[in-house]
């Protein structure tokens, strides 16, 4: 009788939670191979910094910027179907507008960091305004997630400055760049984006990947992308807050910051160049670099 009642209680709990739960993923799913704990001070991502996470061959970290947005639901569904966890860097005002999606990311086991409040090019602002925008973004994400966000930060457009980095180090906020860009701010079909991204991953043999959950093409491409990762022997690594900097891997000899070159071409870096309008998201500007 006790066993029977136990199953009745379990069935009622399932019904109260909104119906049948998803089946647990089996060996056919991509899943997560391991989790890296990340504490400050650290700045990682070879597109911007001369070091990155010490990932093994064919390991990838999936990161998404600029959400939450309506398309985030499709992204989360694709990740859940493969038992994959990612890190989301949320724009504060978007988190405030759609807190239910920020909470769903947390509930799904994803890691949530911040990406400023309104996505300005932060070095173009006075330091006090830049930090106010960062702090407002952190506070909005904190509220949206019910206090469960990670202290991770990613600069809009990867545009940082020494004083901003030093300030975030003092706040114990790990700073993330990326090793590979999906370049999904450019106009592409989902198939073109998939081919571009997988080509870059094959050459790099892994790394921290930047995508945008605000892009319909990325949301449409994601199931095929996860399937391709599984088919080609890639392994997903999750991120979580830690008490100390993680193991790092130095950039290869001859490394140069591709971010710096890209920002210069966009007029955001370099002498004699006008500062961009601070409230125009970088994602709305065309990527001028070729072969990225």
C-alpha positions in Angstrom: 0.0 0.0 0.0 2.9 2.4 0.9 4.5 1.8 -2.5 1.2 2.4 -4.3 0.6 5.6 -2.4 4.2 6.8 -3.2 3.5 6.4 -7.0 0.2 8.3 -6.6 2.0 11.2 -4.9 4.6 11.2 -7.6 1.9 11.3 -10.3 0.1 14.2 -8.6 3.4 16.1 -8.3 4.0 15.7 -12.0 0.5 16.9 -12.8 0.9 19.9 -10.5 4.2 20.8 -12.2 2.5 21.2 -15.6 2.2 17.7 -17.1 4.6 15.0 -18.2 8.3 15.9 -17.7 10.8 15.5 -20.5 12.5 12.1 -20.7 16.0 12.0 -19.3 18.7 12.2 -22.0 20.5 9.0 -22.9 23.8 8.3 -24.5 22.5 9.5 -27.8 22.4 13.1 -26.5 25.3 15.5 -26.6 25.2 16.3 -22.9 27.9 18.1 -20.8 31.3 16.5 -20.3 32.5 18.5 -17.4 32.1 21.9 -15.6 34.8 24.5 -15.1 34.6 26.7 -12.1 35.7 30.3 -12.9 36.7 33.0 -10.3 38.2 36.4 -10.7 40.5 38.0 -11.7 40.4 36.5 -15.2 39.9 37.7 -18.8 39.6 34.9 -21.3 38.9 34.5 -25.0 41.5 34.6 -27.7 39.6 37.0 -29.9 40.3 39.7 -27.3 42.8 38.4 -24.7 46.1 36.5 -25.0 44.8 33.6 -23.0 41.7 31.4 -22.8 40.3 28.5 -20.7 42.5 25.4 -20.7 40.1 23.4 -22.8 41.0 20.0 -24.1 41.0 19.0 -27.8 37.4 19.1 -29.2 35.9 20.8 -26.1 33.5 23.7 -26.6 31.9 26.3 -24.3 28.6 27.6 -25.6 27.8 31.2 -24.8 24.9 33.4 -25.9 24.6 37.2 -25.8 22.0 39.9 -25.8 18.9 38.1 -24.5 16.5 37.2 -23.2 14.2 37.6 -26.3 11.3 35.6 -27.7 13.8 33.5 -29.7 15.4 32.5 -26.4 12.6 29.9 -26.0 13.7 28.0 -29.1 17.3 28.2 -28.0 16.5 26.7 -24.6 14.3 24.0 -26.1 17.2 22.9 -28.4 19.7 22.9 -25.5 17.2 21.0 -23.3 16.6 18.3 -26.0 20.3 17.5 -25.9 20.9 17.9 -22.2 23.3 20.7 -22.9 24.1 23.7 -20.7 25.3 27.1 -21.8 26.2 30.5 -20.4 23.9 33.4 -21.2 25.1 37.0 -20.9 21.9 39.1 -20.5 21.3 42.7 -21.3 19.8 44.2 -18.1 16.8 45.9 -19.7 15.9 42.7 -21.6 16.1 40.7 -18.4 13.8 43.2 -16.7 11.4 42.9 -19.6 11.4 39.1 -19.7 12.4 37.8 -16.3 10.5 34.5 -16.8 13.1 33.5 -19.4 16.0 34.5 -17.1 14.5 32.3 -14.4 14.0 29.4 -16.9 17.6 29.6 -17.9 18.5 29.1 -14.2 16.0 26.3 -13.8 17.4 24.5 -16.9 20.8 24.5 -15.2 22.4 27.2 -17.5 24.7 29.9 -16.1 23.6 33.5 -16.4 25.9 36.5 -16.4 25.5 40.1 -17.4 26.2 42.1 -20.5 25.6 45.7 -19.3 22.2 47.4 -19.0 21.7 48.8 -22.4 24.6 47.5 -24.6 26.6 50.7 -25.0 30.2 50.8 -26.2 31.4 51.2 -22.7 34.9 52.8 -23.3 33.2 55.6 -25.2 31.5 56.7 -22.0 33.0 58.5 -19.0 34.0 55.9 -16.4 31.3 56.8 -14.0 28.6 56.4 -16.6 30.1 53.1 -17.9 30.2 51.6 -14.5 26.7 52.8 -13.7 25.5 51.0 -16.8 27.4 47.8 -15.8 26.1 48.0 -12.3 22.5 48.6 -13.4 22.8 45.6 -15.7 24.0 43.4 -12.9 21.2 44.5 -10.7 18.6 43.9 -13.3 19.9 40.4 -14.0 20.1 39.7 -10.2 16.5 40.7 -9.8 15.3 38.7 -12.8 17.0 35.6 -11.7 15.9 35.9 -8.1 19.5 36.4 -7.0 20.9 33.3 -8.8 23.0 35.0 -11.5 26.7 34.4 -11.8 29.2 37.3 -11.4 30.3 36.7 -15.0 30.6 39.7 -17.4 31.0 40.2 -21.1 31.7 43.6 -22.6 29.3 44.7 -25.4 31.2 44.4 -28.6 34.1 43.1 -26.5 35.1 46.7 -26.2 36.9 47.1 -22.9 39.6 49.4 -21.5 42.4 48.9 -18.9 40.5 51.0 -16.3 37.3 49.1 -16.8 39.0 45.7 -16.6 40.8 46.8 -13.4 37.5 47.9 -11.9 35.8 44.6 -12.7 38.7 42.7 -11.2 38.2 44.6 -8.0 34.5 43.6 -8.1 35.6 40.0 -8.5 33.8 39.7 -11.9 35.4 37.3 -14.4 35.4 38.8 -17.9 34.7 36.6 -20.9 35.6 37.2 -24.5 35.3 34.3 -27.0 37.6 32.1 -29.1 35.2 31.8 -32.0 32.5 34.0 -33.4 29.4 32.7 -35.1 29.2 36.2 -36.7 25.4 35.9 -36.5 25.1 39.7 -36.5 25.6 39.4 -40.3 22.8 38.4 -42.6 23.0 34.6 -43.2 20.7 31.6 -43.6 20.8 29.0 -40.8 22.6 26.7 -43.2 25.3 29.3 -44.0 25.7 30.0 -40.3 26.1 26.3 -39.5 28.7 25.8 -42.2 30.6 28.9 -41.2 30.7 28.0 -37.5 31.5 24.3 -38.0 34.3 25.2 -40.3 35.8 27.5 -37.7 35.4 24.9 -35.0 37.1 22.2 -37.1 40.1 24.5 -37.7 40.3 25.6 -34.0 39.4 22.2 -32.6 37.3 23.8 -29.9 37.0 26.9 -27.8 34.6 29.4 -26.3 31.8 30.0 -28.9 29.8 33.3 -29.2 26.3 33.1 -30.4 23.2 35.3 -29.9 19.9 33.9 -28.7 18.2 37.0 -30.1 18.8 35.9 -33.6 16.1 33.8 -35.4 18.7 32.2 -37.7 20.8 31.1 -34.7 17.7 29.6 -33.0 16.8 27.7 -36.2 20.4 26.5 -36.7 21.0 25.3 -33.1 19.5 21.8 -33.3 21.6 21.0 -36.3 24.7 22.6 -34.7 24.3 20.4 -31.6 23.8 17.3 -33.7 27.0 18.2 -35.7 29.0 18.6 -32.5 27.9 15.2 -31.4 28.6 13.6 -34.8 32.1 15.1 -35.0 33.2 14.2 -31.4 33.0 17.6 -29.8 32.2 17.8 -26.0 30.4 20.6 -24.3 31.9 22.1 -21.2 29.7 24.1 -18.8 30.8 27.1 -16.7 30.0 27.9 -13.1 31.2 30.5 -10.5 34.3 29.5 -8.6 36.5 30.9 -5.8 39.7 31.2 -7.9 40.8 31.8 -11.5 40.7 28.6 -13.6 43.5 27.0 -15.4 44.4 29.0 -18.5 46.0 28.4 -21.9 48.2 31.0 -23.4 47.7 32.3 -26.9 49.9 30.9 -29.6 53.0 32.8 -30.8 52.2 35.8 -32.9 48.8 36.3 -31.4 47.0 39.6 -32.1 43.7 40.8 -30.8 41.2 40.4 -33.6 38.7 42.4 -31.5 41.1 45.4 -31.6 41.4 45.2 -35.3 37.7 44.9 -35.8 36.9 47.9 -33.5 39.4 50.0 -35.4 37.7 49.2 -38.7 34.4 50.2 -37.1 35.8 53.5 -35.8 35.7 52.5 -32.2 39.4 52.4 -31.6 42.3 54.4 -32.9 43.4 58.1 -33.1 41.2 60.5 -35.1 38.2 58.3 -35.1 34.9 59.5 -33.8 33.4 57.6 -30.9 30.3 55.6 -31.8 26.9 56.6 -30.5 26.9 54.8 -27.1 23.4 53.4 -27.2 23.6 51.7 -30.6 24.1 48.0 -30.1 27.1 46.6 -31.8 25.0 43.7 -33.1 23.2 46.3 -35.3 26.5 47.3 -37.0 28.0 45.3 -39.9 31.0 43.1 -39.2 33.6 44.7 -41.5 36.3 42.0 -41.1 36.6 39.2 -43.7 37.4 35.6 -43.0 36.3 35.8 -39.4 
